[in-house]
């Protein structure tokens, strides 16, 4: 009876050792970064009067990564009306926990510090409308960029 028990422990120890060696030899996972936004299409709403028009929690940027990445930035193109009117990026503002208030998007705006692992960034947006802006639909693009780590 003792002999069978001893043999079983040796097999178990050999299997544990083999698993440790196999894990050490296995190559590390390839680094990846996936970025998605919710919603895919953004409706900034209707501005009833000229001035700042706030859209709280307008956009969420979901980042899934297994490695360190650099800052994440967002930029905007000019919002264009089909009749030719436009709202430049300097009148489009973004706010996150990291921006300490609304920041104009005439240049890319850092919305996240370098980080690793999955995380979400909630964006509040603001559009400054004027008396001369035409009513109707405007189209534009927001671009989210993940910078390499420094």
N, C-alpha and C positions, 0 to 999 in steps of 0.2 A: 504494500500500500504506500509506503514511504517513497518508493522508487517512482511510481506513477506521478505522485504529487510533485516531486522534484523535477521530473521531466516536463510537466505542465508549466512550472514556473520558468524554466529555461526557455521554452517556446514563447511564452508571454514576454519575457525580457528580450528575446531576439526580435519579436515583432515590434515592440516599442522602439528598440534601437533602429530597426529598419525604417520605421515611420519618421523618426527624427532625421535620419540621413536623407531620406527621400524629400523631406520638406526643405532641408538645407540646400539640396542640389537643384530644386525646382526654381526656375527663373522668376524674378520679381514681376509683378503685374505691370503691364505697360501703363504709363501715366495717361489719364484722360480727363477732359473737362467738357461737360455738356451744359449748355446754357439754353434755357427756354423762357418764354414770357407768357404771362397770362393777364389778360386775354391776348389772342393773336392780333385782333383788330381792335383799335381803341377809339371809343366815342368820347370826345371831350365835352360833350353836352352843348347846351345853348346858352350863350351870353345874353342876358336880357337888357343889359345897359353897358356902355363903355366903361372900361376899368379892368381890374384884375378879376379873372374868372377861375376859381379854385376847383380842382378835381381831386379830392382826397382818395388815397388808395387806388389810384387810377391804374397802376401797372405793378405787377410783381415779377421780378426777375428771379428765377430759380436756378441755382448753380449746383451741379453735382460733379464732384471731382475727387480724385484719390491722391492728388499731389498739390503742392504749393503753387498758387498762381499769383500774378501781380494784381494791381488795382483793376477794377472794372469801371469802364467809363460809358456814358451815354451821350449821344449827340442827336441833333434834330436837323432835318432839312427845312427849308422854307415851306410853310403851309400855303398852298395855292388854291385859289378859287377858280372855278371854270371860266369866269368872265375876266380873268387876268389879275384880280386883286391878290395880295399876298400878305402874310404875317411872317416876318423874318425870325430866325432862331433867337435873336436878342430879345424878343418879346414872348418867348416860351421859357418857362422856368421849371426847375425840378428841385425837389426837397426829399432828403432821406435822413436817417439818423446821423449819417456821417457828414452832411453838408452844412449843418447848423443854420438852416433857413433856406429860402428859395434862392437858387443860383441861375442866372441866364444861361441858355444853351447856345450862345453864339460861338462857344468853343466847347470841346468835349469836357464833360463834368465827371469827376471821380465820384462814384456812388458806393464804392467799397474799397477797403484797404486790402493789401495782400492777405490771402487766407488759404486754408486748405480744408478739404472736406465739404460736405453739402451745406448749403445755406440759402436763405431767401432774402431778397432786398425789396422792400415795399417803397414805391415811388409815389409821391404826391406831385401833381402837375399844376401849373398855373399858366394861363394865357392872358396876356394884356391886350384887350381889344380897344379900338379907338373909334371916334365918331365917324371917320371916313371909311371904316372897314365895311365891305359889302356883307349883307346877310346871306346865308346859304352854307353849303358844304365846302370845306377846305380839305385838301389831301396833302399828306406829307409822310415822312418816314422817320422813325426813331431807330438809331443804330446802337446796339450794345456791343462793346469791345472788351475782351479779356486781354490784358497786357501780360507779357512774360514776367516772371519774378525777377527782381533786381539782385 
